[in-house]
Amino acid sequence: MANDSAKSLSAKAVVFISYSRKDEPEPPGDGEVAWLTYVQSHLAPAVKRGIFDIFTDQDMEIGTDWRKVIGQKLDTCDICVLLASRHSLASDFILDVEIARLLARQKAEGTPILPILVSAVSKVTTPEWVWALNVRPKGLKPLALFPPAERDAVMAEIVDEIAGITTAIAAKKREREDLPDLAAKSFEIDRLRKGLRGEVEAAIARQADVFRQEKFDWGKPVGSRKLSDHEGAEFLRDAGVWGRDVELLAAARDCGGDPVALGFLASGLTEKFFGDVRRRHAVLPRG
């Protein structure tokens, strides 16, 4: 049990937050925002749920060889969130050490870098690589220009994207570490994973051509039994698919409760759409 717990922790994605201390005033003056604190406050519920972990330089204890620790985190983090501002984009350490290292990893390994525009920057003088990434908020309007309530809503959407990306990364890490594809949370799901895994894999292989030809009957289970909507939703969630409960339940119904169909759907979503259940209709054969 302890070994399983250790594996689960190691499979969790780590988000490295790169920021300028000039964007984290202590304490903030009138009209100022401590942007690291603000972004972390929105990420905190996901950390609490165990969706991912966060690293910032504020996590290091006094006396730590901070350059060594940051270097290790840059080499092992799963995604970088850059709080983009005129301060961070003028920082030698951020650009020449942190981002240079991460851009090299992105090129070699595909490590995601997500810039969040916290305050206005010059479109002319900002490095071109920034605009080549998926800068958020959409429309390139800095968070600082949104009214507080609207800013919170925009940031919540960004958190959803980060959660989706990190969930897909964690699923792939579990596969590499030989963890089960389904982390069963009930007796029935556990029995399904242990007893039907071989059957599901074999059935998927047998049905590959049928899936491609879009002739599979999604209402007729291929496995030994049909899952309930809630079991199917749990199946998808544990396979790395994320989204609102109502949409996961709908996806389970779309698959007719069939473990094979659910496995096929989960595979397609995690491989092509970072596990976003809202894109299920791009994976499911059209009826």
N, C-alpha and C positions, 0 to 999 in steps of 0.2 A: 504493500500500500504506500509506504514512504517513497519507494522508488518511482511509483506511478505519479506521485505528487511532484517529485523533483523533475520528472520528464515534462509534466504539464507546465511547470514554471519556466523551464528552459525553452518550451515551444512558444511561449507568449512573445508577441512582437514588442520591440523596444523603439520608442519614438524619441529621437534626439532633437531637442529644441535649440536652435541657433538664434541668438538675439544680441543686441547691443545693450550694455548696462545703461546707456543714456536713454533708452526707452523704458527703463524700469526705475523711475525716480523714487527715492525713499526719504520722506513720504512724498506722494504726488502733490504738486501745488495746485492752485486753482486752475481748472481747465485741463490739467494733465491727466494722463492715464498710465498706470503701470501695466504695460502691455503684456509682459510675461505673466504677471499675476492674473490678468484678465483671461488670457488664453488658457492658462492652466485651470482656472476655475470652471471653464466649459469642458475641459477634458477630464476633470476629476471624477464625474460619475462613471465614465467608461473605465477609468483606472480602478475605481471601487468595485466594478463588476468583473474585473479581471480580463477585460477585452485586450488591453495592452498596458505596458509600463512606459513611464516617461523618464528621460534623463536631461537635466540641465546642470550647469556648473554650480548651481546652488545646492546640489545634492552631495557635494564633496565635503568631507570633514576637514577641520582646521589642521594644517600641517601636511595635507596630502600633496603629493607631486602632481599638481593639477594638469600640467602639460601631458604627463604620461597617461593619466586617467582619461583625459579628453581624447587623446590619441587612440586609446583602446576602444572607447565608445564610438569614435568615428569609424573604426574598422569593423565593429560588430553590430551597430544599430541596424534596424530594419527599414527605417524611414526617417527622413529629416524634415522637420517643419522649420522653415526660415521666417522669422518675423522681419519682413522687409521694410526698411525705412531709410531715410537719408543717412542715419547714423550707422546702421548695420552695413549698408552698401558702400560705406566709406571706411570701414574697419579693416585694417591690414590683417588682423588675426582671423576674422570671420572669412574674408575673401581668400587670403593666401594660404590659410591652414585648413580651416573647417570646410569651406565650400570646395576648395580645390581638391581636397581628399575625397569628398563625397561625389563630386562630378566624375572623378576617376572611377569610383565604385559604380556610379550609375552607368557609365560606358561599359565597364567590364562585367557587371553583375545585374544591372537593371535596378539598382537601389533607388526607390522613389525619393524625389525632393519636391516638397510642396511649399512654395513661397506664399505667405499670407501678408498681403499689403496692409500694414497697420496705419501708415500715414503717407501723405503724398510724396512722390518721388518724381524726378525729371524723367520723362520718357526718352529723352535724347541722351542723357549722360548715364543712365542705368545700363549695366552690362547686358549685352544681347542675350546671354544664356538665361537671364531671369525671364524674359518675355517668351523664350522658347519652352519654358515649363508651364504647367497648368497653374498659373497664378490665380489665387483667390483673394477677395471675392470675385465672382464672375462679373464681367464688365469693367474690371480693374478700378472700381471705386474703393478707395481706402476705408478701412473700418472707422477711422477717425471722423469721416465725413457723414456717417450715418447717425441719426438720432439714437439715443440709448436703447430703446425697445427694439427698433429695427436692426440695430447692430447685433443685439442678442440673437435675433432670429437668423440673421445671416451667419453668425458664428456657429449656431446650432447646426446649420446645413453643412458647414465645413467639417464639423465634428463627425457628422454622419458619414461623410466621405472618408475621413481618416479611419473611422471604425470599420468601414467596409474593406479598405485596403489592408489594414492590419489583421483583420479576421482571415482574409485570404492568405496572407503571408504566414500566419500561425498554422493554418491548415497544411500548407506545404511543408512547414518545419516539422509538424507532427509526422507527416509521411516520411520525411528524411530520417527521423529518429525512430522509425519503426513503431510509432504509436498506432493504435487502432484508428481507423477512419471514423468510427462512431464512438464517442465517449458516452456510453449509455448512462442515463440518469434514472432509469426505472428498470424493474425486473424484466418486463416484456421487451424493452429496447435492448437490454443486455443480452437476453436470450436470442434476439434477432441477430445481433452482431456476431455472437459466438456460433450459433447454429446455422445461420443462413448465409453467412458471408461468402462461403465457397459457392453456394447455389446462385447467389446474386451475381457474382463475378462471371460464373459460367454462363448464366442466362443472358447477361449483357453481351458477352462475346457471341453467343448464338444469334442474338437479335440485332447485331450491329448493322447488317445489311438492311434489315427491316426498318430500323430507325432511320437510316439514311434515305430510304425510299418513302418515308413518311406513311407507312402502312400499318404501324403498330396500333393495336387497339388499347388506348390508354385506360379504358374502363374495365379491362379484363386482366387481373393479376397473373403474372408469370410465376411468381414465387409461391411458396406453400400456403401463405395466408395473406389476407388484405389488412393493411394497417388502418387504424382510425385516423381521422384528420389530425388529432393532437399528436399521435405517434408519428405520423408522417411529417408534421411540422418540426418535431424534435429531431427526427432523422435528418432533415435538411439542415437544421441549425447546427447539429453536431458534425455535419460534413462540410462546414465552412460557409454555409449560405446565411445571409443576414437580411433583416428587414422587419417590418412591423408584424406582430403576431397574426393580425387578420390576413395579411398577404401570404405569410407562410402557410396558414391554414388553407387558403385558397389554392396555393400551389400544390398542397397535398391532395386536395380534391381533384385538381386538374389531372393528377397522375393516377387517379382512381385508387389510391392507397397501395399501389404496387411497388414493392421494394426495388425492383429492377428499374421501373420508370423514374422513381425518386433518385436512385443512384445516377442514372443517366442525366437527369436534370441538374443535380448537384455538381456533377463533373463539368457540364457545359457552363454553368454559371460561374464556378470558381475559376475555370480556365480562361474564360472570355470576358467576364463582367465583374471580376473581383468579388463574386458571390452575391451580387445584388439581386434579390428575388424579384424586384420590379421588372427585370429584364427577362423573366422566364418565357414570355411569349416569343422571344427571339431564339429560344432553344427548343421549346416544345413544337412538335409537328403540328401544322395547321389542320384543323378538322374539316 
